[in-house]
């Protein structure tokens, strides 16, 4: 598969729940995260192009609720989600969280500034 991401991905292990068209909330884990999207490790099925919402539990006891579109799927492992329609507040919260994951001595890519 060709690499089409423009943002740096950060490996994570974050608990999440997600729901899509006509589905109930399903538990999952986010295994990589960037400003543009994430990989959702789940046994639940989502269709390419489906819009859904992920609610990411942050280590500081907060949460980040983001809407995305399924960009690719790897059954039964999970799917890649491309974030869409993020508000300025959601984008800033995501950037801040990603910056905190990088640590104080790591350079922050221009896409995260």
N, CA, C and O of each residue as an XYZ file, in Angstrom:
452
protein
N       0.841     -1.187      0.000
C       0.000      0.000      0.000
C       0.881      1.244      0.000
O       1.854      1.311      0.751
N       0.557      2.215     -0.822
C       1.307      3.458     -0.870
C       1.024      4.283      0.371
O      -0.097      4.307      0.879
N       2.057      4.956      0.849
C       1.913      5.841      2.005
C       1.316      7.161      1.525
O       1.938      7.871      0.736
N       0.114      7.493      1.996
C      -0.559      8.712      1.565
C      -0.715      9.719      2.694
O      -1.307     10.780      2.496
N      -0.199      9.408      3.860
C      -0.368     10.308      4.991
C       0.648     11.453      4.899
O       1.803     11.242      4.527
N       0.207     12.656      5.239
C       1.120     13.787      5.257
C       1.543     14.136      6.676
O       2.499     14.888      6.867
N       0.848     13.605      7.670
C       1.166     13.889      9.065
C       1.947     12.730      9.683
O       1.768     11.569      9.316
N       2.806     13.073     10.618
C       3.559     12.053     11.344
C       2.617     11.262     12.245
O       1.815     11.840     12.978
N       2.721      9.938     12.186
C       1.926      9.074     13.055
C       2.713      8.793     14.323
O       3.932      8.627     14.289
N       2.009      8.742     15.429
C       2.619      8.425     16.714
C       1.972      7.155     17.225
O       0.747      7.061     17.305
N       2.803      6.167     17.575
C       2.271      4.929     18.133
C       1.725      5.200     19.524
O       2.387      5.825     20.353
N       0.508      4.720     19.773
C      -0.166      4.925     21.049
C      -0.918      3.649     21.407
O      -0.989      2.716     20.607
N      -1.461      3.615     22.575
C      -2.385      2.565     22.992
C      -3.442      3.255     23.843
O      -3.294      3.400     25.057
N      -4.516      3.678     23.174
C      -5.551      4.472     23.824
C      -6.892      3.772     23.719
O      -7.301      3.351     22.637
N      -7.569      3.652     24.841
C      -8.904      3.055     24.843
C      -9.865      4.017     24.147
O      -9.758      5.236     24.286
N     -10.799      3.445     23.401
C     -11.779      4.258     22.697
C     -13.081      3.477     22.555
O     -13.108      2.255     22.699
N     -14.118      4.179     22.279
C     -15.368      3.575     21.820
C     -15.721      4.278     20.516
O     -15.412      5.455     20.332
N     -16.366      3.553     19.620
C     -16.743      4.148     18.344
C     -18.139      3.695     17.951
O     -18.615      2.632     18.350
N     -18.766      4.534     17.164
C     -20.064      4.155     16.619
C     -20.187      4.722     15.217
O     -19.672      5.796     14.908
N     -20.881      3.973     14.385
C     -21.077      4.370     13.001
C     -22.547      4.303     12.651
O     -23.409      4.256     13.529
N     -22.818      4.300     11.383
C     -24.178      4.257     10.888
C     -24.868      2.989     11.367
O     -24.465      1.886     10.996
N     -25.890      3.131     12.177
C     -26.683      2.001     12.622
C     -25.989      1.043     13.569
O     -26.530     -0.027     13.847
N     -24.816      1.382     14.075
C     -24.139      0.451     14.991
C     -24.170      0.990     16.412
O     -24.265      2.196     16.644
N     -24.089      0.071     17.341
C     -23.996      0.481     18.744
C     -22.556      0.857     19.050
O     -21.657      0.633     18.239
N     -22.350      1.420     20.207
C     -20.996      1.781     20.613
C     -20.172      0.509     20.817
O     -20.594     -0.424     21.500
N     -18.982      0.500     20.204
C     -18.097     -0.647     20.293
C     -16.766     -0.231     20.917
O     -16.235      0.834     20.601
N     -16.237     -1.058     21.789
C     -14.938     -0.787     22.401
C     -13.828     -1.117     21.414
O     -13.960     -2.021     20.590
N     -12.737     -0.375     21.510
C     -11.596     -0.582     20.622
C     -10.362      0.060     21.252
O     -10.398      0.569     22.372
N      -9.276      0.017     20.493
C      -8.025      0.655     20.920
C      -7.457      1.410     19.718
O      -7.425      0.886     18.604
N      -7.013      2.637     19.954
C      -6.311      3.410     18.930
C      -4.839      3.024     19.049
O      -4.255      3.126     20.128
N      -4.227      2.573     17.928
C      -2.836      2.132     17.988
C      -1.867      3.082     17.311
O      -0.662      2.997     17.550
N      -2.355      3.981     16.476
C      -1.528      5.093     16.017
C      -2.432      6.285     15.765
O      -3.614      6.146     15.452
N      -1.835      7.465     15.912
C      -2.626      8.691     15.901
C      -1.822      9.792     15.246
O      -0.617      9.906     15.469
N      -2.482     10.601     14.439
C      -1.871     11.793     13.851
C      -2.937     12.872     13.797
O      -4.088     12.645     14.171
N      -2.548     14.031     13.333
C      -3.511     15.114     13.193
C      -4.558     14.782     12.136
O      -5.665     15.322     12.157
N      -4.205     13.894     11.218
C      -5.111     13.569     10.129
C      -5.968     12.342     10.327
O      -6.954     12.164      9.613
N      -5.615     11.470     11.299
C      -6.398     10.261     11.474
C      -5.785      9.305     12.472
O      -4.872      9.662     13.216
N      -6.297      8.077     12.480
C      -5.831      7.078     13.433
C      -6.121      5.680     12.909
O      -6.860      5.510     11.939
N      -5.534      4.682     13.560
C      -5.883      3.302     13.269
C      -6.665      2.776     14.456
O      -6.227      2.894     15.601
N      -7.832      2.192     14.180
C      -8.717      1.666     15.211
C      -8.591      0.145     15.208
O      -8.995     -0.514     14.250
N      -8.034     -0.406     16.272
C      -7.872     -1.843     16.449
C      -9.166     -2.359     17.074
O      -9.440     -2.114     18.249
N      -9.964     -3.082     16.270
C     -11.282     -3.514     16.718
C     -11.727     -4.747     15.945
O     -11.304     -4.970     14.810
N     -12.577     -5.538     16.567
C     -13.182     -6.654     15.851
C     -14.485     -6.221     15.188
O     -15.052     -6.964     14.387
N     -14.957     -5.031     15.517
C     -16.154     -4.501     14.872
C     -15.867     -4.154     13.421
O     -14.735     -3.820     13.072
N     -16.874     -4.229     12.587
C     -16.692     -3.966     11.167
C     -17.200     -2.582     10.781
O     -18.254     -2.133     11.230
N     -16.420     -1.927      9.938
C     -16.809     -0.639      9.368
C     -16.520     -0.702      7.879
O     -15.599     -1.397      7.448
N     -17.290      0.008      7.107
C     -17.159      0.003      5.651
C     -16.346      1.208      5.186
O     -16.458      2.295      5.753
N     -15.533      1.012      4.160
C     -14.784      2.127      3.583
C     -15.768      3.218      3.184
O     -16.783      2.947      2.543
N     -15.462      4.442      3.566
C     -16.333      5.580      3.275
C     -17.346      5.874      4.364
O     -17.974      6.934      4.354
N     -17.518      4.947      5.311
C     -18.477      5.154      6.399
C     -17.989      6.272      7.326
O     -16.810      6.343      7.674
N     -18.913      7.128      7.710
C     -18.607      8.179      8.689
C     -18.915      7.637     10.073
O     -19.963      7.032     10.297
N     -17.993      7.860     10.997
C     -18.231      7.419     12.359
C     -17.537      8.341     13.346
O     -16.761      9.220     12.969
N     -17.831      8.122     14.603
C     -17.271      8.934     15.675
C     -16.469      8.054     16.608
O     -16.910      6.969     16.986
N     -15.275      8.531     16.984
C     -14.473      7.852     17.997
C     -14.388      8.770     19.208
O     -14.263      9.988     19.086
N     -14.460      8.154     20.366
C     -14.314      8.888     21.617
C     -13.063      8.334     22.282
O     -13.071      7.224     22.815
N     -11.984      9.119     22.248
C     -10.682      8.686     22.748
C     -10.528      9.109     24.202
O     -10.623     10.291     24.532
N     -10.288      8.131     25.061
C     -10.048      8.414     26.472
C      -8.600      8.862     26.635
O      -7.680      8.098     26.343
N      -8.390     10.084     27.096
C      -7.051     10.631     27.265
C      -6.505     10.296     28.647
O      -7.269     10.160     29.602
N      -5.184     10.162     28.756
C      -4.567      9.795     30.038
C      -4.877     10.770     31.180
O      -4.841     10.379     32.347
N      -5.179     12.025     30.861
C      -5.463     13.009     31.914
C      -6.924     12.979     32.340
O      -7.412     13.919     32.967
N      -7.628     11.892     31.997
C      -9.035     11.670     32.353
C     -10.002     12.471     31.493
O     -11.207     12.457     31.743
N      -9.499     13.158     30.500
C     -10.384     13.837     29.574
C     -10.709     12.913     28.412
O     -10.296     11.754     28.387
N     -11.448     13.438     27.461
C     -11.724     12.642     26.272
C     -11.775     13.574     25.067
O     -11.997     14.779     25.185
N     -11.563     12.973     23.919
C     -11.571     13.697     22.664
C     -12.513     12.966     21.726
O     -12.276     11.806     21.389
N     -13.576     13.629     21.303
C     -14.550     13.018     20.410
C     -14.346     13.585     19.013
O     -14.460     14.791     18.795
N     -14.038     12.686     18.057
C     -13.694     13.097     16.702
C     -14.512     12.322     15.673
O     -14.812     11.144     15.862
N     -14.863     12.994     14.593
C     -15.588     12.366     13.493
C     -14.602     12.063     12.379
O     -13.691     12.843     12.104
N     -14.801     10.913     11.743
C     -13.914     10.544     10.653
C     -14.623      9.702      9.615
O     -15.792      9.341      9.752
N     -13.875      9.407      8.581
C     -14.352      8.562      7.494
C     -13.396      7.386      7.368
O     -12.179      7.572      7.352
N     -13.936      6.183      7.280
C     -13.099      4.998      7.157
C     -12.370      5.063      5.817
O     -12.989      5.101      4.754
N     -11.026      5.074      5.895
C     -10.203      5.201      4.693
C      -9.774      3.835      4.169
O      -9.626      3.656      2.960
N      -9.574      2.882      5.055
C      -9.209      1.522      4.660
C      -9.559      0.570      5.792
O      -9.729      0.986      6.938
N      -9.665     -0.697      5.464
C     -10.002     -1.685      6.487
C      -9.086     -2.894      6.349
O      -8.669     -3.253      5.248
N      -8.786     -3.508      7.474
C      -8.005     -4.736      7.527
C      -8.733     -5.683      8.449
O      -8.435     -5.753      9.641
N      -9.690     -6.414      7.900
C     -10.457     -7.360      8.718
C      -9.592     -8.548      9.051
O      -8.836     -8.974      8.178
N      -9.635     -9.103     10.202
C     -10.442     -8.713     11.356
C      -9.687     -7.803     12.320
O     -10.051     -7.724     13.494
N      -8.641     -7.111     11.852
C      -7.777     -6.332     12.740
C      -8.356     -4.967     13.086
O      -8.307     -4.551     14.244
N      -8.901     -4.271     12.104
C      -9.424     -2.941     12.367
C      -9.510     -2.113     11.105
O      -9.638     -2.651     10.005
N      -9.440     -0.780     11.267
C      -9.566      0.114     10.121
C      -8.849      1.428     10.370
O      -8.627      1.835     11.510
N      -8.492      2.080      9.273
C      -7.898      3.406      9.325
C      -8.981      4.447      9.188
O      -9.870      4.325      8.345
N      -8.909      5.461     10.008
C      -9.919      6.514     10.033
C      -9.265      7.846      9.695
O      -8.274      8.227     10.318
N      -9.815      8.556      8.712
C      -9.349      9.893      8.344
C     -10.285     10.890      8.997
O     -11.491     10.861      8.757
N      -9.733     11.783      9.832
C     -10.580     12.756     10.516
C     -11.154     13.762      9.526
O     -10.479     14.203      8.596
N     -12.421     14.115      9.751
C     -13.099     15.098      8.898
C     -13.926     16.034      9.774
O     -14.325     15.686     10.885
N     -14.167     17.205      9.256
C     -15.062     18.177      9.899
C     -14.681     18.494     11.346
O     -15.561     18.672     12.190
N     -13.374     18.568     11.644
C     -12.967     18.914     13.005
C     -13.136     20.415     13.225
O     -12.813     21.225     12.356
N     -13.640     20.764     14.387
C     -13.739     22.178     14.752
C     -12.334     22.670     15.112
O     -11.422     21.869     15.316
N     -12.172     23.975     15.185
C     -10.885     24.543     15.591
C     -10.506     24.048     16.991
O      -9.339     23.763     17.260
N     -11.496     23.948     17.872
C     -11.240     23.489     19.241
C     -10.779     22.025     19.254
O      -9.839     21.680     19.970
N     -11.427     21.176     18.475
C     -11.031     19.766     18.410
C      -9.619     19.628     17.836
O      -8.803     18.865     18.353
N      -9.339     20.373     16.764
C      -8.015     20.309     16.135
C      -6.938     20.762     17.122
O      -5.874     20.146     17.199
N      -7.201     21.824     17.871
C      -6.212     22.319     18.834
C      -6.013     21.326     19.978
O      -4.885     21.117     20.423
N      -7.090     20.717     20.455
C      -6.976     19.719     21.515
C      -6.162     18.517     21.026
O      -5.329     17.987     21.762
N      -6.402     18.093     19.793
C      -5.654     16.981     19.217
C      -4.186     17.351     19.058
O      -3.316     16.554     19.411
N      -3.890     18.527     18.541
C      -2.494     18.983     18.394
C      -1.788     19.021     19.737
O      -0.650     18.567     19.864
N      -2.462     19.562     20.732
C      -1.871     19.659     22.066
C      -1.558     18.278     22.625
O      -0.492     18.061     23.201
N      -2.485     17.351     22.453
C      -2.267     15.990     22.935
C      -1.102     15.335     22.199
O      -0.254     14.706     22.832
N      -1.045     15.471     20.877
C       0.052     14.891     20.103
C       1.393     15.490     20.513
O       2.389     14.773     20.610
N       1.423     16.779     20.751
C       2.656     17.432     21.193
C       3.103     16.880     22.539
O       4.295     16.664     22.757
N       2.147     16.648     23.451
C       2.501     16.098     24.767
C       3.053     14.682     24.642
O       3.884     14.276     25.455
N       2.611     13.921     23.640
C       3.107     12.564     23.433
C       4.540     12.543     22.926
O       5.286     11.606     23.206
N       4.926     13.568     22.183
C       6.257     13.617     21.597
C       7.342     13.864     22.626
O       8.489     13.474     22.406
N       7.020     14.493     23.729
C       8.026     14.780     24.744
C       8.681     16.124     24.501
O       8.612     16.661     23.396
N       9.325     16.679     25.538
C       9.871     18.030     25.457
C      11.074     18.172     24.540
O      11.337     19.275     24.060
N      11.819     17.098     24.277
C      13.034     17.212     23.480
C      12.858     16.815     22.028
O      13.789     16.946     21.233
N      11.692     16.336     21.675
C      11.439     15.939     20.295
C      10.960     17.142     19.508
O      10.141     17.918     20.000
N      11.458     17.310     18.296
C      10.953     18.425     17.486
C       9.503     18.166     17.094
O       9.107     17.035     16.813
N       8.730     19.234     17.082
C       7.326     19.129     16.683
C       7.242     19.418     15.205
O       7.633     20.500     14.767
N       6.735     18.467     14.413
C       6.614     18.699     12.970
C       5.775     19.942     12.670
O       4.897     20.312     13.450
N       6.050     20.569     11.548
C       5.338     21.784     11.165
C       3.830     21.541     11.087
O       3.047     22.449     11.364
N       3.417     20.338     10.718
C       1.976     20.064     10.596
C       1.280     20.101     11.937
O       0.053     20.189     11.987
N       2.034     20.035     13.038
C       1.423     20.050     14.364
C       1.484     21.424     14.999
O       0.899     21.633     16.062
N       2.174     22.364     14.379
C       2.295     23.701     14.974
C       1.104     24.552     14.644
O       1.036     25.708     15.062
